[in-house]
Amino acid sequence: MSRWTNSGRSIRRALALILALPIGLAWAAAAWRMDPAESRLGFAGTQAGSPFEGTFARFTVDLHFDPADLAGSKAIVIIDMTSARTGSAERDGALQGQDWFATARWPEARFETRAFRPLDDERWEADATLTMRGVARPVVLAFTLQPGEAGARRARGELVVDRTDYGIGQGQWASGQWVGKEVTIRFDLRAAPQP
């Protein structure tokens, strides 16, 4: 009786390992560490017809990337929405409110890739999901990837979104009359392989 019990346990363990295998393979690519001092995440828009720019002072990047293993490559960016700065204290305060980022309820935004595609030696595209204010939408991110010193790489790109697709800008701000609907998210990241 114990022989069959042990055999059943062994089968269950083997099945658990097999089921877990795709999860492990999804993160098979090499891990990279972002250099915060050499990386920037920002955004640009218009207010009353005049352009403005801002930055997110705090964000994290969980990056596993290998051009030879795109199936095992993935990037997850978590953005602290409370860290948005535009150079205007009044605007920065308004961004945290319920009409805009509503950071009391949604303090973070999330960008997560699903697939990478090379376009040429330096240009790439990533299929991803961008989540802000609890709204998740598919996006395609174009970026360049260039080699740096000591095996590091620099990625630069931008993504244009309609802020109203995510519910950013409620009430009188939803029309785009005073604040443009189109927002450009820009990034310049330096990362090096983790030892």
C-alpha positions as CSV (number, residue, x, y, z in Angstrom):
1,M,0.0,0.0,0.0
2,S,2.8,2.4,0.9
3,R,4.5,1.6,-2.4
4,W,1.5,2.9,-4.3
5,T,1.2,5.9,-2.1
6,N,4.8,6.9,-2.7
7,S,4.4,6.3,-6.4
8,G,1.3,8.6,-6.4
9,R,3.3,11.3,-4.6
10,S,6.1,11.0,-7.1
11,I,3.7,11.3,-10.0
12,R,2.2,14.4,-8.5
13,R,5.6,16.0,-8.0
14,A,6.6,15.3,-11.6
15,L,3.3,16.8,-12.8
16,A,3.9,19.9,-10.6
17,L,7.4,20.3,-12.1
18,I,6.1,19.9,-15.7
19,L,3.3,22.5,-15.1
20,A,5.8,24.9,-13.6
21,L,8.3,24.5,-16.5
22,P,6.7,27.2,-18.8
23,I,6.8,29.7,-16.0
24,G,10.5,29.1,-15.5
25,L,11.1,29.3,-19.2
26,A,9.3,32.6,-19.5
27,W,12.1,34.2,-17.4
28,A,15.0,32.3,-19.0
29,A,16.7,35.3,-20.5
30,A,19.5,37.1,-18.7
31,A,18.6,39.6,-16.0
32,W,19.6,43.3,-16.4
33,R,19.9,46.0,-13.7
34,M,18.9,49.6,-14.5
35,D,21.2,52.4,-13.6
36,P,18.9,54.9,-11.9
37,A,21.5,57.7,-12.2
38,E,21.7,57.3,-16.0
39,S,18.0,56.6,-16.6
40,R,15.0,58.8,-17.2
41,L,11.3,58.4,-17.6
42,G,9.3,61.4,-18.7
43,F,6.1,62.6,-20.4
44,A,5.1,65.6,-22.5
45,G,1.7,67.2,-23.3
46,T,0.1,70.6,-23.9
47,Q,-1.9,72.9,-21.6
48,A,-3.8,75.9,-22.9
49,G,-2.0,75.3,-26.2
50,S,1.5,75.5,-24.6
51,P,3.8,72.5,-24.4
52,F,5.0,71.2,-21.0
53,E,7.2,68.3,-19.9
54,G,7.4,66.2,-16.8
55,T,9.4,63.4,-15.3
56,F,8.7,60.5,-12.9
57,A,11.3,60.6,-10.2
58,R,10.7,57.0,-9.0
59,F,10.2,53.9,-11.1
60,T,11.6,50.4,-11.2
61,V,12.5,48.1,-14.1
62,D,12.5,44.3,-13.9
63,L,14.3,43.3,-17.1
64,H,15.2,40.0,-18.6
65,F,16.4,40.3,-22.1
66,D,18.4,38.3,-24.7
67,P,18.1,38.9,-28.4
68,A,18.8,35.2,-28.9
69,D,16.0,34.3,-26.6
70,L,13.1,36.7,-27.3
71,A,10.5,34.1,-26.0
72,G,12.2,34.2,-22.6
73,S,12.6,38.0,-22.6
74,K,10.3,40.3,-20.6
75,A,10.2,43.8,-19.1
76,I,8.0,45.1,-16.3
77,V,8.1,48.8,-15.4
78,I,6.4,50.0,-12.2
79,I,5.9,53.8,-12.1
80,D,5.3,55.7,-8.9
81,M,2.6,58.1,-10.1
82,T,3.0,60.3,-7.0
83,S,6.5,61.2,-8.2
84,A,5.3,63.1,-11.3
85,R,7.0,66.5,-11.5
86,T,6.4,69.2,-14.2
87,G,8.1,72.2,-12.7
88,S,4.7,73.7,-11.7
89,A,3.7,73.1,-8.0
90,E,0.0,73.8,-8.9
91,R,0.0,71.4,-11.8
92,D,1.9,68.7,-9.9
93,G,-0.6,68.9,-7.0
94,A,-3.6,68.7,-9.5
95,L,-2.1,65.6,-11.1
96,Q,-2.4,63.6,-7.8
97,G,-6.1,64.4,-7.5
98,Q,-9.2,62.4,-8.5
99,D,-9.6,64.1,-11.9
100,W,-6.1,63.0,-13.0
101,F,-3.9,60.2,-11.7
102,A,-6.0,59.6,-8.6
103,T,-3.0,58.4,-6.7
104,A,-4.8,57.8,-3.5
105,R,-6.5,54.9,-5.2
106,W,-4.0,54.1,-8.0
107,P,-0.5,55.1,-6.8
108,E,1.3,53.1,-9.5
109,A,1.2,52.5,-13.2
110,R,2.4,49.3,-14.8
111,F,4.0,48.6,-18.2
112,E,4.5,44.9,-19.1
113,T,5.8,43.4,-22.3
114,R,4.3,40.4,-24.1
115,A,6.7,40.1,-27.0
116,F,9.8,41.7,-28.6
117,R,10.5,42.1,-32.4
118,P,13.7,43.3,-34.0
119,L,13.3,45.8,-36.9
120,D,17.0,46.1,-37.7
121,D,20.3,46.1,-35.8
122,E,19.2,48.8,-33.4
123,R,15.5,49.4,-33.8
124,W,13.0,47.2,-31.9
125,E,9.3,47.0,-31.1
126,A,7.6,45.5,-28.0
127,D,4.0,44.4,-27.7
128,A,3.0,45.4,-24.2
129,T,0.2,46.3,-21.8
130,L,0.1,49.7,-20.1
131,T,-2.1,50.0,-17.0
132,M,-3.0,53.4,-15.5
133,R,-5.8,54.3,-13.1
134,G,-6.8,50.6,-13.2
135,V,-7.3,50.6,-17.0
136,A,-5.2,48.2,-19.0
137,R,-4.7,48.7,-22.7
138,P,-2.5,47.0,-25.3
139,V,0.3,49.2,-26.8
140,V,3.2,48.9,-29.2
141,L,6.4,50.5,-28.1
142,A,9.1,51.5,-30.6
143,F,12.6,51.8,-29.2
144,T,16.3,51.7,-30.0
145,L,18.9,49.5,-28.3
146,Q,22.5,50.5,-28.4
147,P,25.6,49.0,-26.8
148,G,27.4,50.9,-24.1
149,E,30.5,50.5,-22.0
150,A,31.3,47.3,-20.0
151,G,28.5,45.3,-21.7
152,A,25.8,47.9,-20.8
153,R,23.1,48.9,-23.2
154,R,21.0,52.0,-23.6
155,A,17.4,51.9,-24.6
156,R,15.5,54.9,-25.8
157,G,12.0,55.3,-27.1
158,E,8.6,56.9,-26.8
159,L,5.0,56.0,-26.8
160,V,2.1,58.3,-27.6
161,V,-1.2,57.6,-25.8
162,D,-4.6,59.2,-25.5
163,R,-4.9,60.0,-21.8
164,T,-8.7,59.8,-21.9
165,D,-8.4,56.1,-22.8
166,Y,-7.2,55.6,-19.3
167,G,-9.7,57.9,-17.6
168,I,-7.0,60.5,-17.0
169,G,-8.6,63.9,-17.0
170,Q,-12.2,63.7,-15.7
171,G,-15.1,66.1,-15.9
172,Q,-14.2,69.4,-17.5
173,W,-10.7,68.1,-18.4
174,A,-12.0,65.2,-20.5
175,S,-12.7,67.2,-23.7
176,G,-9.1,68.2,-24.5
177,Q,-10.0,71.9,-24.7
178,W,-7.6,73.0,-22.0
179,V,-5.2,70.0,-21.7
180,G,-4.4,68.0,-24.9
181,K,-5.5,64.4,-25.0
182,E,-2.3,63.2,-26.6
183,V,0.6,62.5,-24.2
184,T,4.0,61.3,-25.2
185,I,5.8,59.0,-22.8
186,R,9.6,59.1,-23.3
187,F,12.3,57.0,-21.7
188,D,16.1,56.8,-21.8
189,L,17.4,53.8,-19.8
190,R,20.8,52.4,-19.2
191,A,21.1,48.9,-18.0
192,A,23.9,46.4,-17.4
193,P,23.9,42.6,-17.0
194,Q,23.5,41.4,-13.4
195,P,26.5,39.6,-12.2
